[in-house]
Amino acid sequence: MRRENRVSAAVRGLPDDIRDGSTLQLLEIMDQLTAGQLMEQAEFCEASKHDGLIRISRAVRVLAGQRGATRTAS
């Protein structure tokens, strides 16, 4: 799957208020990470307790899932 398609698929589930250019750029950068690194970033976002990062973590998990990653036990 091409990068544009992966990132577009990851962004689809995000709320409109965080679906902006900055979020797209962040996800394009994160798309260069391995599945394991993406899962680590998603877990970091969730642990931060920051609402925006928690919502972005959903998109990061989509990117990781496209590479076959599964959620690690918390």
C-alpha positions as CSV (number, residue, x, y, z in Angstrom):
1,M,0.0,0.0,0.0
2,R,1.4,3.4,-0.9
3,R,2.2,5.9,1.8
4,E,-0.6,8.3,0.8
5,N,-3.1,5.5,1.0
6,R,-1.8,4.3,4.4
7,V,-1.9,7.7,5.9
8,S,-5.4,8.5,4.4
9,A,-6.7,5.3,5.9
10,A,-5.2,6.2,9.3
11,V,-6.8,9.7,9.2
12,R,-10.3,8.6,8.3
13,G,-11.2,7.7,11.9
14,L,-10.0,10.9,13.4
15,P,-12.3,13.6,14.6
16,D,-12.5,16.7,12.3
17,D,-10.9,19.0,14.9
18,I,-7.6,17.1,14.7
19,R,-7.7,16.1,11.1
20,D,-5.4,19.0,9.9
21,G,-2.1,19.5,8.2
22,S,-0.1,19.1,11.3
23,T,-1.7,15.7,12.1
24,L,-1.1,14.6,8.5
25,Q,2.5,15.6,8.6
26,L,3.0,13.8,12.0
27,L,1.4,10.6,10.5
28,E,3.5,10.8,7.4
29,I,6.6,10.9,9.5
30,M,5.4,8.1,11.8
31,D,4.6,6.0,8.7
32,Q,8.4,5.6,8.3
33,L,8.6,3.7,11.6
34,T,8.3,-0.1,12.0
35,A,5.1,-1.7,13.3
36,G,6.7,-2.2,16.7
37,Q,7.9,1.4,16.9
38,L,4.4,2.6,15.9
39,M,2.8,0.5,18.7
40,E,5.3,2.0,21.2
41,Q,4.3,5.5,20.0
42,A,0.6,4.7,20.3
43,E,1.1,3.4,23.8
44,F,3.1,6.5,24.7
45,C,0.3,8.8,23.3
46,E,-2.3,6.9,25.4
47,A,-0.1,7.0,28.6
48,S,0.3,10.8,28.2
49,K,-3.4,11.3,29.2
50,H,-3.5,14.2,26.7
51,D,-6.8,14.2,24.9
52,G,-5.3,15.1,21.5
53,L,-2.6,12.5,21.7
54,I,-5.0,9.8,22.8
55,R,-7.1,10.5,19.7
56,I,-4.1,10.5,17.4
57,S,-3.0,7.2,18.9
58,R,-6.0,5.6,17.1
59,A,-4.5,6.7,13.8
60,V,-1.1,5.4,14.8
61,R,-2.6,2.1,15.6
62,V,-4.2,2.0,12.2
63,L,-0.8,2.5,10.6
64,A,0.7,-0.2,12.8
65,G,-2.2,-2.6,12.0
66,Q,-1.5,-2.2,8.3
67,R,1.8,-3.8,9.0
68,G,0.3,-6.6,11.0
69,A,1.1,-5.3,14.5
70,T,-1.1,-6.3,17.4
71,R,-1.7,-4.5,20.6
72,T,0.7,-5.5,23.4
73,A,-0.6,-6.3,26.8
74,S,-0.7,-3.3,29.1
